[in-house]
Amino acid sequence: MSILIKPIITEKATNDSELFNRYAFVVNKKANKVEIKNAVEEAYGVSIESVRTMNYPVQRNTKYTKSGIVQAMKGAYKKAIVQLAEGNNIDFYSNI
């Protein structure tokens, strides 16, 4: 079971990483905080102070168009915000 799915690289997440040393990841829905902490420490070689998680539900969308009703669905996911210890950082762009 892969714990870390992908890092979240948005304007808000980048601002958080620069100002508060917090990084965001999309993680497995069944992973708990201890598993997320161990996975990030192992993958990036950093020490972690805290982990916060958020569960996002499925989002359904319906549009009424000329060609009929169009329905869309965005899947559910879990997001983790990881607070690193002072002096640590993660560079997502090092191997581009």
PLY file of the C-alpha trace (Angstrom):
ply
format ascii 1.0
element vertex 96
property float x
property float y
property float z
element edge 95
property int vertex1
property int vertex2
end_header
0.00 0.00 0.00
1.52 3.28 -1.11
0.88 5.97 1.50
1.96 9.08 -0.43
0.14 9.51 -3.74
1.42 12.93 -4.86
2.47 16.31 -3.45
0.07 19.22 -3.77
1.74 22.09 -5.58
-0.68 25.01 -5.62
-0.22 28.69 -4.90
-1.58 28.31 -1.38
0.53 25.21 -0.61
3.69 26.86 -1.97
3.05 29.95 0.15
2.59 27.72 3.23
5.85 25.93 2.52
7.79 29.18 2.19
6.32 30.95 5.23
5.49 28.18 7.71
7.52 25.16 6.50
4.31 23.15 5.86
3.89 20.80 2.91
0.72 19.23 1.50
0.27 15.73 0.07
-2.57 13.65 -1.32
-2.40 10.41 0.65
-4.11 7.05 0.77
-7.61 7.31 2.29
-6.93 4.51 4.79
-3.59 5.89 6.06
-3.39 7.32 9.57
-1.17 10.15 10.85
1.61 7.87 12.12
1.86 6.06 8.77
1.90 9.39 6.90
4.64 10.73 9.18
6.81 7.64 8.67
6.28 7.67 4.89
7.29 11.34 4.52
10.33 10.92 6.79
11.45 7.88 4.79
10.82 9.40 1.35
12.38 12.84 1.94
14.75 12.33 4.89
13.27 15.07 7.10
11.95 15.21 10.67
8.30 16.08 11.22
6.65 17.99 14.07
2.97 17.44 13.25
0.58 15.99 10.70
-2.93 17.26 9.98
-5.35 15.36 7.74
-8.52 16.26 5.88
-11.00 13.96 4.13
-12.69 15.39 1.04
-15.96 13.74 -0.13
-17.05 12.95 -3.67
-18.20 16.06 -5.56
-21.01 15.60 -8.07
-21.80 18.20 -10.72
-24.74 18.48 -13.15
-24.86 20.86 -16.10
-27.86 21.51 -18.30
-26.63 22.11 -21.85
-28.14 22.25 -25.34
-27.17 18.64 -25.96
-28.75 17.44 -22.71
-27.77 16.86 -19.11
-24.04 16.37 -18.49
-23.05 14.81 -15.19
-19.53 14.84 -13.76
-17.94 13.46 -10.63
-14.72 14.30 -8.80
-13.51 11.45 -6.61
-12.95 11.52 -2.87
-9.42 11.92 -1.50
-7.49 12.54 1.71
-5.09 15.45 2.13
-2.30 15.68 4.69
-0.55 18.87 5.81
2.90 18.08 7.22
4.72 20.54 9.51
8.48 20.03 9.30
10.94 20.67 12.10
12.99 23.88 12.06
15.81 23.78 9.52
14.30 21.04 7.31
12.81 21.55 3.86
11.60 19.49 0.89
12.62 20.34 -2.67
10.05 18.93 -5.12
11.89 20.34 -8.16
15.36 18.84 -7.54
15.04 15.99 -10.07
13.45 17.84 -13.00
0 1
1 2
2 3
3 4
4 5
5 6
6 7
7 8
8 9
9 10
10 11
11 12
12 13
13 14
14 15
15 16
16 17
17 18
18 19
19 20
20 21
21 22
22 23
23 24
24 25
25 26
26 27
27 28
28 29
29 30
30 31
31 32
32 33
33 34
34 35
35 36
36 37
37 38
38 39
39 40
40 41
41 42
42 43
43 44
44 45
45 46
46 47
47 48
48 49
49 50
50 51
51 52
52 53
53 54
54 55
55 56
56 57
57 58
58 59
59 60
60 61
61 62
62 63
63 64
64 65
65 66
66 67
67 68
68 69
69 70
70 71
71 72
72 73
73 74
74 75
75 76
76 77
77 78
78 79
79 80
80 81
81 82
82 83
83 84
84 85
85 86
86 87
87 88
88 89
89 90
90 91
91 92
92 93
93 94
94 95
